[in-house]
């Protein structure tokens, strides 16, 4: 599928290759068409079109309040929507969140939802889908502790006393324990110390190496542009740019209008 930008959006000159690493004829893992979202009477998303291929990492960029978090919440069934959201070729728009999760979609929210009275290890185990799925799972507790050694040191500590950075590590890892095929991560580096940001960047690189598809909402352009194969830029609830990181770097007008403060 070619990466044609939404109506009125700017796009790079070589978007025909955007469907890599899959074949040009392969159906995207996630395909969103004409997505509108509402909070009560407030119309937040205005006709979003985007797609993510198997094994692809895509970043959703833009200033605060433009609809990035609403987009991932819409995919996860947490916001009332119209339009189409296809995952593995099947419509999931407005499904219950737990059903969407069981389809193979993981979600790391911005607010780091953890179970504060449970230990680190108990939080991680709760992320598992079930005994049958676990036998063939791609991720284990050992993987989590290898990526974030601090979690191993704190495995028997209540999650509620962890630092903000440690809670972010825990949320990222708990989502992986569900063995998703596609994971959405909302502002994973927000408010974290530089050393923790480096660990999160390594985590994202490992997802990329293992072929997990990712939709990343991120404010730090350096991380987003380094890890992503394609990027979308949002403004006023719409997609205003779609292209590769190189194409975004080469388009100062888009960066100035929609990203720079």
N, C-alpha and C positions, 0 to 999 in steps of 0.2 A: 504493500500500500504506500503510495507516495505521501510525503508530508506536506500537503497543501494547507496553507494558513487559513484561519477563519476569515470571514468577510471583513474587510477593512484592516486586516492585520498585515504587518510587514513580515516578509520571510526571506531567507537566503536564496542564493541562486542554485544551490545543489541539493535541494530538499528531496529530489527524487530518490536519493540513496538513503533516506532517513529510516527506512524499515530494517536496515541491517541491525542485528546479526541474522535475522530471519530472512527467508527468501522474499522476493518482491511480491509474490502471489499469496504469501501466507497471511492468514487473518491475524490482526493484532491481538495480543493477550487482553488488552483493555481498549475499548473503543467507545468514546463519548461523542454524541451528536446532538447539537441544538439543546444543550442542557440549561434549564432555567431553575433557579432555586429561590425559595421564599422563606422569610421569617415573619409569620403572620401576614400582614398586608405589605410588608417591605420586600421588594423585588431586588434580590442581591446578585444573582448570576443572570447574564443576558445572552444566552445562546452560545455556550461554551462548546467548542469542538476540539478534541485532543485524542491521541492514541499512544499506546505504549506497547512495544513488541516484547516478545519473550526474551529474557536476559538483558533487557535494556534499562539503563538508568536515565531518568528524565527529571529535570528540575523545573519547578514552578516558581517563578520569580515575580517580584513586584513589591511595592510599598505596603505597609500595614493598611488593612482595611479595604483592599481591592478585591477580595473574594477568594484568596488562595486556600485558607483554612475551610471556608464554606465548600469549596470544590471537593476537598478530600472527605469532609463530613457527608457530602451528598453521595459520594461513591459508597460510603460506609452505611448509608441508610439512616443517617441521623438528621437529615433535613428533607423537607417536602420538596419534590422536584417534578418537573415535566421534561420531556425529551427522552433520549435513549442512553442507557449505560449497559454495554455488553461486556461480559467477562467470559473469556473462552467461548465466545459466540452465543452466550445465553444472556437474556435480559435480567438485570438485577436491580433496576431502578425501583426505589421505595420498598425493597425487601427489608425484613427485620435484620438488624445488625448481626445477630448471632448466626443467622443463616448465611449471610455474606461471609462471615469469618470461616464458617465450615466449608465454603467453596474454595478457600485457599488464599484469602486476602487478610493481611495483617495490617494493623493500624497503631502507630505510636503517636498519641496525641501530644499537643504542646504542653498540657498541664500535668504530665507525668503521673497518670493514675496508677497508684500502687495500693497494696493492702498494708496499711501502716503497722498493724499489730502482728502480722505474720513475718516470719524470718525471710531473709533474702532467698534461701533455698526453697522455702515453701511458695514464695511468689513465683519463682521460676517453674516449679513443678505444676503450679496452677495453669501455666501457659500451655501445657501439653494438651493435645486433642483427645487422647485416649490410648489405651494399651495397644489396640490393634494398629493404629496409625503410628505409634511410637516405635514399633519394631522396625519400620522402614524409614524413620525420620532422618533427615540430613543433619540435624543439629542435636547436640547433647549438652549436659551440664558441663562436661569437660571443655567443650568448645567455648562456652560462655566464660568460664573461669580463665581460659587461656587468653581470650580477647581482652578481658577486664580482670586482671589478677586481684584488684581491690575487692571485687565481689567474693572471691574465694576466701579472702581474709575475713570478710564480714558475713559469711554464709549463715551463721547461726544468730545473727543480730537482727532485731526487729527493724523492718524497712523504714518505719516512721522516724527513726533517729539517724538515718543516713543523711549525708550532705546532699545538696541539690545535684551536684555532679554525679554522685553515687546513685541517686534515685534515677537519673537519666540513663545511666548504664543499665540499671535493673530493668527499666521499662523497655529499652531497646532489646535486651536479651530475652525478656519474658515473651515478647512478641515473636522472636525467632523460634522459641521452644514450641510454638504451634505449627512450625514447619510450613510457612506460607510460600506460595509460588510468586506472590506479588505483595510488596509491603509499601505502605504510605507512611512517611515520616515527616512530622510537622515541627519545624524549627528545633532540630536536635541540639544545636550548639548555643541556643539563646541563653545568655547569662552565665555561661560556663567559663572556668579558668582556661588559659591557653593550653595547658598540658592535657586537660580533659578534652578539649576541642581536637587535639591531635589524635587521641584515642578514638573519638567518634569518627574522625576522618579515616582511620585505619579500619574501623568496623565497616564503613561504607565501601571501602576498597575490597574487603573480604566478600561482602555481598556480591559485588561486581564480579569477582573472580569465580564465585560459585554459581553464577548465572541466575541470581535472584533478580527479578524485575523490581524496580524501585521508582516511586514518585516522591521526590524530595522537595519539601517546602523549606527554603533556606534564605536567610538574609545575607550571609557571608558569601559574596560572589566568588571569592577565590576557591572555596571548597566546592561550590556548585559547578563552577566552570571546569574544575580539574576532574571531577568524578563523573560528570554527565556526558552522555552521547548526544543528547538534544536538550534544548531548553525552550520553555514557553515563558513569555512575559505577560502578566495581567495588568489591566488598568480599567477601573470603573466597571468591574464585573465582566470584562470581556478579555479575550486573547488579543493582544496587540502585536505580538511577535512570536514566530516559531522558527527555529533554526538550530544550527550547531553552535557550540561555545565559540568557535572561531568566527562564525558569522556575527554573533552578538558583539564580540570584541571589536569587530571591524565596522560596527554601526554606532558611532558616537551619538547620533541623533536619538536613537531609541533609548540608549542608556541615560542620556540627559533628561529626556522627557518622562521616562517611566521608572527609573531606578535610582538615580542620584538624588541626594538630599540637597 
